[in-house]
Amino acid sequence: MTHDRAVAAARPVFAGWRIMRSDAGRFWATRERRFPVAAEEAGAYRTVDADDLGRLCQVIAEQESIAEKESPAAWTAR
């Protein structure tokens, strides 16, 4: 995995997610804290990947949206 400018630029946008780029150029992100169990059961994934940074950002947002719908109390406390 490598860290480049594109990865560094995305970090402030998705605080709490560790974003990496593989040697093959694929983007990966891992959430630093687990989702609540209800969110994981609803399909929120802690580790996601995509072909490009734009799509990775969309996938991260989708995971956070799933989690927020399933566990809204956890997000209002943040």
N, CA, C and O atoms as a printed pandas DataFrame, in Angstrom:
     atom_number atom_name residue_name chain_id  residue_number  x_coord  y_coord  z_coord
0              1         N          MET        A               1    0.847   -1.178    0.000
1              2        CA          MET        A               1    0.000    0.000    0.000
2              3         C          MET        A               1    0.895    1.244    0.000
3              4         O          MET        A               1    1.948    1.283    0.637
4              5         N          THR        A               2    0.449    2.225   -0.715
5              6        CA          THR        A               2    1.179    3.474   -0.773
6              7         C          THR        A               2    0.287    4.609   -0.301
7              8         O          THR        A               2   -0.939    4.496   -0.297
8              9         N          HIS        A               3    0.908    5.680    0.086
9             10        CA          HIS        A               3    0.178    6.887    0.492
10            11         C          HIS        A               3    0.604    7.993   -0.452
11            12         O          HIS        A               3    1.791    8.299   -0.562
12            13         N          ASP        A               4   -0.352    8.589   -1.127
13            14        CA          ASP        A               4   -0.026    9.648   -2.070
14            15         C          ASP        A               4   -0.886   10.882   -1.786
15            16         O          ASP        A               4   -1.657   10.901   -0.826
16            17         N          ARG        A               5   -0.749   11.906   -2.624
17            18        CA          ARG        A               5   -1.477   13.162   -2.405
18            19         C          ARG        A               5   -2.986   12.982   -2.449
19            20         O          ARG        A               5   -3.707   13.599   -1.664
20            21         N          ALA        A               6   -3.470   12.147   -3.356
21            22        CA          ALA        A               6   -4.911   11.922   -3.460
22            23         C          ALA        A               6   -5.460   11.327   -2.167
23            24         O          ALA        A               6   -6.523   11.724   -1.691
24            25         N          VAL        A               7   -4.730   10.381   -1.612
25            26        CA          VAL        A               7   -5.149    9.762   -0.357
26            27         C          VAL        A               7   -5.096   10.778    0.767
27            28         O          VAL        A               7   -6.026   10.856    1.570
28            29         N          ALA        A               8   -4.043   11.548    0.839
29            30        CA          ALA        A               8   -3.903   12.558    1.886
30            31         C          ALA        A               8   -5.016   13.600    1.800
31            32         O          ALA        A               8   -5.501   14.069    2.829
32            33         N          ALA        A               9   -5.421   13.962    0.600
33            34        CA          ALA        A               9   -6.474   14.965    0.426
34            35         C          ALA        A               9   -7.829   14.459    0.908
35            36         O          ALA        A               9   -8.658   15.258    1.343
36            37         N          ALA        A              10   -8.071   13.168    0.844
37            38        CA          ALA        A              10   -9.362   12.613    1.237
38            39         C          ALA        A              10   -9.492   12.430    2.742
39            40         O          ALA        A              10  -10.610   12.322    3.246
40            41         N          ARG        A              11   -8.403   12.393    3.460
41            42        CA          ARG        A              11   -8.457   12.121    4.906
42            43         C          ARG        A              11   -9.341   13.084    5.690
43            44         O          ARG        A              11  -10.147   12.627    6.501
44            45         N          PRO        A              12   -9.227   14.405    5.485
45            46        CA          PRO        A              12  -10.080   15.296    6.278
46            47         C          PRO        A              12  -11.566   15.134    5.957
47            48         O          PRO        A              12  -12.411   15.406    6.811
48            49         N          VAL        A              13  -11.893   14.705    4.762
49            50        CA          VAL        A              13  -13.283   14.554    4.349
50            51         C          VAL        A              13  -13.936   13.393    5.089
51            52         O          VAL        A              13  -15.110   13.469    5.454
52            53         N          PHE        A              14  -13.193   12.334    5.309
53            54        CA          PHE        A              14  -13.727   11.154    5.968
54            55         C          PHE        A              14  -12.931   10.834    7.221
55            56         O          PHE        A              14  -12.232    9.823    7.297
56            57         N          ALA        A              15  -13.051   11.707    8.189
57            58        CA          ALA        A              15  -12.389   11.477    9.470
58            59         C          ALA        A              15  -12.911   10.166   10.047
59            60         O          ALA        A              15  -14.103    9.869    9.960
60            61         N          GLY        A              16  -12.024    9.398   10.627
61            62        CA          GLY        A              16  -12.398    8.119   11.195
62            63         C          GLY        A              16  -12.223    6.953   10.239
63            64         O          GLY        A              16  -12.436    5.799   10.612
64            65         N          TRP        A              17  -11.834    7.254    9.000
65            66        CA          TRP        A              17  -11.560    6.223    8.012
66            67         C          TRP        A              17  -10.097    6.305    7.624
67            68         O          TRP        A              17   -9.577    7.397    7.397
68            69         N          ARG        A              18   -9.440    5.187    7.546
69            70        CA          ARG        A              18   -8.048    5.118    7.087
70            71         C          ARG        A              18   -8.080    4.761    5.603
71            72         O          ARG        A              18   -8.525    3.676    5.230
72            73         N          ILE        A              19   -7.613    5.669    4.766
73            74        CA          ILE        A              19   -7.657    5.485    3.319
74            75         C          ILE        A              19   -6.266    5.132    2.809
75            76         O          ILE        A              19   -5.273    5.764    3.169
76            77         N          MET        A              20   -6.219    4.106    1.963
77            78        CA          MET        A              20   -4.949    3.621    1.421
78            79         C          MET        A              20   -5.091    3.387   -0.075
79            80         O          MET        A              20   -6.200    3.264   -0.594
80            81         N          ARG        A              21   -3.975    3.328   -0.749
81            82        CA          ARG        A              21   -3.953    2.986   -2.167
82            83         C          ARG        A              21   -3.013    1.801   -2.336
83            84         O          ARG        A              21   -1.865    1.836   -1.891
84            85         N          SER        A              22   -3.506    0.761   -2.979
85            86        CA          SER        A              22   -2.681   -0.439   -3.151
86            87         C          SER        A              22   -1.607   -0.187   -4.197
87            88         O          SER        A              22   -1.677    0.779   -4.957
88            89         N          ASP        A              23   -0.617   -1.063   -4.225
89            90        CA          ASP        A              23    0.447   -0.959   -5.223
90            91         C          ASP        A              23   -0.111   -1.102   -6.642
91            92         O          ASP        A              23    0.500   -0.636   -7.604
92            93         N          ALA        A              24   -1.265   -1.743   -6.763
93            94        CA          ALA        A              24   -1.920   -1.905   -8.064
94            95         C          ALA        A              24   -2.769   -0.679   -8.428
95            96         O          ALA        A              24   -3.327   -0.616   -9.523
96            97         N          GLY        A              25   -2.869    0.299   -7.506
97            98        CA          GLY        A              25   -3.604    1.524   -7.784
98            99         C          GLY        A              25   -5.046    1.539   -7.313
99           100         O          GLY        A              25   -5.753    2.523   -7.530
100          101         N          ARG        A              26   -5.497    0.468   -6.672
101          102        CA          ARG        A              26   -6.873    0.409   -6.159
102          103         C          ARG        A              26   -6.935    1.111   -4.809
103          104         O          ARG        A              26   -5.986    1.053   -4.027
104          105         N          PHE        A              27   -8.061    1.778   -4.536
105          106        CA          PHE        A              27   -8.242    2.502   -3.276
106          107         C          PHE        A              27   -9.010    1.641   -2.278
107          108         O          PHE        A              27   -9.964    0.948   -2.631
108          109         N          TRP        A              28   -8.572    1.702   -1.034
109          110        CA          TRP        A              28   -9.176    0.964    0.068
110          111         C          TRP        A              28   -9.396    1.909    1.242
111          112         O          TRP        A              28   -8.667    2.886    1.410
112          113         N          ALA        A              29  -10.401    1.610    2.047
113          114        CA          ALA        A              29  -10.637    2.380    3.267
114          115         C          ALA        A              29  -11.119    1.436    4.358
115          116         O          ALA        A              29  -11.913    0.528    4.111
116          117         N          THR        A              30  -10.630    1.666    5.554
117          118        CA          THR        A              30  -11.054    0.902    6.722
118          119         C          THR        A              30  -11.487    1.878    7.798
119          120         O          THR        A              30  -10.764    2.820    8.124
120          121         N          ARG        A              31  -12.646    1.653    8.336
121          122        CA          ARG        A              31  -13.159    2.501    9.412
122          123         C          ARG        A              31  -12.371    2.190   10.680
123          124         O          ARG        A              31  -12.187    1.026   11.034
124          125         N          GLU        A              32  -11.912    3.226   11.353
125          126        CA          GLU        A              32  -11.074    3.017   12.536
126          127         C          GLU        A              32  -11.849    2.440   13.703
127          128         O          GLU        A              32  -11.273    1.723   14.522
128          129         N          ARG        A              33  -13.137    2.730   13.804
129          130        CA          ARG        A              33  -13.979    2.171   14.866
130          131         C          ARG        A              33  -15.052    1.308   14.229
131          132         O          ARG        A              33  -15.537    1.611   13.139
132          133         N          ARG        A              34  -15.411    0.262   14.894
133          134        CA          ARG        A              34  -16.470   -0.614   14.383
134          135         C          ARG        A              34  -17.785    0.129   14.319
135          136         O          ARG        A              34  -18.024    1.057   15.092
136          137         N          PHE        A              35  -18.635   -0.280   13.398
137          138        CA          PHE        A              35  -20.013    0.193   13.386
138          139         C          PHE        A              35  -20.760   -0.520   14.506
139          140         O          PHE        A              35  -20.335   -1.589   14.944
140          141         N          PRO        A              36  -21.865    0.051   14.976
141          142        CA          PRO        A              36  -22.716   -0.691   15.912
142          143         C          PRO        A              36  -23.191   -1.997   15.255
143          144         O          PRO        A              36  -23.285   -2.080   14.030
144          145         N          VAL        A              37  -23.483   -2.989   16.058
145          146        CA          VAL        A              37  -23.879   -4.300   15.545
146          147         C          VAL        A              37  -25.080   -4.189   14.612
147          148         O          VAL        A              37  -25.100   -4.838   13.566
148          149         N          ALA        A              38  -26.071   -3.392   14.960
149          150        CA          ALA        A              38  -27.261   -3.248   14.111
150          151         C          ALA        A              38  -26.892   -2.732   12.725
151          152         O          ALA        A              38  -27.473   -3.159   11.728
152          153         N          ALA        A              39  -25.940   -1.827   12.658
153          154        CA          ALA        A              39  -25.506   -1.285   11.370
154          155         C          ALA        A              39  -24.787   -2.356   10.549
155          156         O          ALA        A              39  -25.006   -2.466    9.343
156          157         N          GLU        A              40  -23.941   -3.137   11.194
157          158        CA          GLU        A              40  -23.253   -4.215   10.483
158          159         C          GLU        A              40  -24.246   -5.254    9.981
159          160         O          GLU        A              40  -24.105   -5.761    8.869
160          161         N          GLU        A              41  -25.237   -5.571   10.784
161          162        CA          GLU        A              41  -26.257   -6.530   10.368
162          163         C          GLU        A              41  -27.089   -6.001    9.205
163          164         O          GLU        A              41  -27.619   -6.780    8.412
164          165         N          ALA        A              42  -27.203   -4.677    9.101
165          166        CA          ALA        A              42  -27.952   -4.052    8.002
166          167         C          ALA        A              42  -27.113   -3.926    6.738
167          168         O          ALA        A              42  -27.627   -3.538    5.688
168          169         N          GLY        A              43  -25.812   -4.254    6.830
169          170        CA          GLY        A              43  -24.973   -4.247    5.640
170          171         C          GLY        A              43  -23.908   -3.176    5.588
171          172         O          GLY        A              43  -23.298   -2.981    4.537
172          173         N          ALA        A              44  -23.661   -2.479    6.676
173          174        CA          ALA        A              44  -22.582   -1.482    6.703
174          175         C          ALA        A              44  -21.250   -2.221    6.851
175          176         O          ALA        A              44  -21.048   -2.982    7.798
176          177         N          TYR        A              45  -20.358   -1.985    5.910
177          178        CA          TYR        A              45  -19.056   -2.647    5.918
178          179         C          TYR        A              45  -17.981   -1.720    6.453
179          180         O          TYR        A              45  -17.947   -0.533    6.128
180          181         N          ARG        A              46  -17.118   -2.266    7.265
181          182        CA          ARG        A              46  -16.027   -1.491    7.863
182          183         C          ARG        A              46  -14.863   -1.297    6.909
183          184         O          ARG        A              46  -14.137   -0.309    7.021
184          185         N          THR        A              47  -14.669   -2.205    5.985
185          186        CA          THR        A              47  -13.599   -2.097    4.987
186          187         C          THR        A              47  -14.220   -2.148    3.602
187          188         O          THR        A              47  -14.997   -3.049    3.289
188          189         N          VAL        A              48  -13.865   -1.165    2.774
189          190        CA          VAL        A              48  -14.423   -1.056    1.419
190          191         C          VAL        A              48  -13.307   -0.738    0.429
191          192         O          VAL        A              48  -12.214   -0.331    0.822
192          193         N          ASP        A              49  -13.594   -0.928   -0.859
193          194        CA          ASP        A              49  -12.605   -0.624   -1.886
194          195         C          ASP        A              49  -13.302   -0.108   -3.134
195          196         O          ASP        A              49  -14.511   -0.265   -3.299
196          197         N          ALA        A              50  -12.513    0.513   -4.016
197          198        CA          ALA        A              50  -13.034    1.052   -5.272
198          199         C          ALA        A              50  -11.885    1.275   -6.239
199          200         O          ALA        A              50  -10.718    1.302   -5.848
200          201         N          ASP        A              51  -12.234    1.436   -7.503
201          202        CA          ASP        A              51  -11.223    1.654   -8.541
202          203         C          ASP        A              51  -10.606    3.045   -8.482
203          204         O          ASP        A              51   -9.445    3.224   -8.850
204          205         N          ASP        A              52  -11.377    4.037   -8.017
205          206        CA          ASP        A              52  -10.840    5.398   -7.963
206          207         C          ASP        A              52  -11.305    6.089   -6.683
207          208         O          ASP        A              52  -12.207    5.616   -5.991
208          209         N          LEU        A              53  -10.677    7.201   -6.393
209          210        CA          LEU        A              53  -10.945    7.900   -5.137
210          211         C          LEU        A              53  -12.365    8.438   -5.068
211          212         O          LEU        A              53  -12.989    8.404   -4.007
212          213         N          GLY        A              54  -12.881    8.934   -6.182
213          214        CA          GLY        A              54  -14.251    9.445   -6.195
214          215         C          GLY        A              54  -15.257    8.375   -5.819
215          216         O          GLY        A              54  -16.155    8.611   -5.011
216          217         N          ARG        A              55  -15.105    7.208   -6.403
217          218        CA          ARG        A              55  -16.019    6.100   -6.086
218          219         C          ARG        A              55  -15.815    5.638   -4.651
219          220         O          ARG        A              55  -16.786    5.295   -3.976
220          221         N          LEU        A              56  -14.583    5.621   -4.171
221          222        CA          LEU        A              56  -14.332    5.226   -2.785
222          223         C          LEU        A              56  -15.069    6.160   -1.833
223          224         O          LEU        A              56  -15.665    5.705   -0.857
224          225         N          CYS        A              57  -15.036    7.441   -2.104
225          226        CA          CYS        A              57  -15.747    8.412   -1.263
226          227         C          CYS        A              57  -17.243    8.124   -1.267
227          228         O          CYS        A              57  -17.893    8.243   -0.228
228          229         N          GLN        A              58  -17.798    7.751   -2.405
229          230        CA          GLN        A              58  -19.215    7.399   -2.486
230          231         C          GLN        A              58  -19.515    6.166   -1.643
231          232         O          GLN        A              58  -20.514    6.123   -0.925
232          233         N          VAL        A              59  -18.653    5.174   -1.735
233          234        CA          VAL        A              59  -18.859    3.929   -0.990
234          235         C          VAL        A              59  -18.787    4.188    0.516
235          236         O          VAL        A              59  -19.591    3.647    1.276
236          237         N          ILE        A              60  -17.840    5.003    0.945
237          238        CA          ILE        A              60  -17.741    5.345    2.366
238          239         C          ILE        A              60  -19.020    6.042    2.820
239          240         O          ILE        A              60  -19.577    5.709    3.866
240          241         N          ALA        A              61  -19.479    7.006    2.032
241          242        CA          ALA        A              61  -20.710    7.732    2.377
242          243         C          ALA        A              61  -21.903    6.776    2.456
243          244         O          ALA        A              61  -22.761    6.930    3.326
244          245         N          GLU        A              62  -21.961    5.801    1.563
245          246        CA          GLU        A              62  -23.038    4.807    1.598
246          247         C          GLU        A              62  -23.002    4.004    2.894
247          248         O          GLU        A              62  -24.044    3.752    3.500
248          249         N          GLN        A              63  -21.805    3.601    3.318
249          250        CA          GLN        A              63  -21.680    2.815    4.549
250          251         C          GLN        A              63  -22.121    3.640    5.759
251          252         O          GLN        A              63  -22.825    3.139    6.635
252          253         N          GLU        A              64  -21.707    4.896    5.801
253          254        CA          GLU        A              64  -22.108    5.768    6.904
254          255         C          GLU        A              64  -23.618    5.997    6.898
255          256         O          GLU        A              64  -24.236    6.078    7.960
256          257         N          SER        A              65  -24.212    6.102    5.716
257          258        CA          SER        A              65  -25.661    6.299    5.606
258          259         C          SER        A              65  -26.419    5.077    6.120
259          260         O          SER        A              65  -27.402    5.215    6.848
260          261         N          ILE        A              66  -25.966    3.892    5.746
261          262        CA          ILE        A              66  -26.587    2.662    6.241
262          263         C          ILE        A              66  -26.526    2.634    7.762
263          264         O          ILE        A              66  -27.516    2.343    8.433
264          265         N          ALA        A              67  -25.367    2.937    8.285
265          266        CA          ALA        A              67  -25.178    2.895    9.741
266          267         C          ALA        A              67  -26.044    3.929   10.445
267          268         O          ALA        A              67  -26.623    3.650   11.495
268          269         N          GLU        A              68  -26.132    5.110    9.871
269          270        CA          GLU        A              68  -26.930    6.170   10.499
270          271         C          GLU        A              68  -28.414    5.799   10.538
271          272         O          GLU        A              68  -29.105    6.095   11.513
272          273         N          LYS        A              69  -28.898    5.156    9.488
273          274        CA          LYS        A              69  -30.306    4.735    9.450
274          275         C          LYS        A              69  -30.597    3.662   10.492
275          276         O          LYS        A              69  -31.677    3.641   11.081
276          277         N          GLU        A              70  -29.640    2.776   10.718
277          278        CA          GLU        A              70  -29.849    1.668   11.642
278          279         C          GLU        A              70  -29.580    2.043   13.095
279          280         O          GLU        A              70  -30.177    1.467   14.004
280          281         N          SER        A              71  -28.695    2.994   13.318
281          282        CA          SER        A              71  -28.297    3.362   14.681
282          283         C          SER        A              71  -28.231    4.874   14.825
283          284         O          SER        A              71  -27.159    5.412   15.101
284          285         N          PRO        A              72  -29.350    5.578   14.644
285          286        CA          PRO        A              72  -29.284    7.048   14.672
286          287         C          PRO        A              72  -28.792    7.627   15.993
287          288         O          PRO        A              72  -28.168    8.688   16.003
288          289         N          ALA        A              73  -29.058    6.956   17.098
289          290        CA          ALA        A              73  -28.611    7.474   18.396
290          291         C          ALA        A              73  -27.099    7.540   18.482
291          292         O          ALA        A              73  -26.554    8.433   19.131
292          293         N          ALA        A              74  -26.420    6.618   17.842
293          294        CA          ALA        A              74  -24.957    6.604   17.862
294          295         C          ALA        A              74  -24.390    7.816   17.111
295          296         O          ALA        A              74  -23.293    8.277   17.429
296          297         N          TRP        A              75  -25.120    8.332   16.125
297          298        CA          TRP        A              75  -24.621    9.463   15.348
298          299         C          TRP        A              75  -24.986   10.798   15.974
299          300         O          TRP        A              75  -24.256   11.772   15.790
300          301         N          THR        A              76  -26.090   10.880   16.706
301          302        CA          THR        A              76  -26.440   12.147   17.353
302          303         C          THR        A              76  -25.527   12.435   18.528
303          304         O          THR        A              76  -25.386   13.588   18.935
304          305         N          ALA        A              77  -24.901   11.397   19.082
305          306        CA          ALA        A              77  -23.998   11.568   20.224
306          307         C          ALA        A              77  -22.610   12.001   19.798
307          308         O          ALA        A              77  -21.802   12.382   20.646
308          309         N          ARG        A              78  -22.305   11.953   18.491
309          310        CA          ARG        A              78  -20.947   12.263   18.041
310          311         C          ARG        A              78  -20.668   13.725   18.089
311          312         O          ARG        A              78  -19.567   14.155   17.743
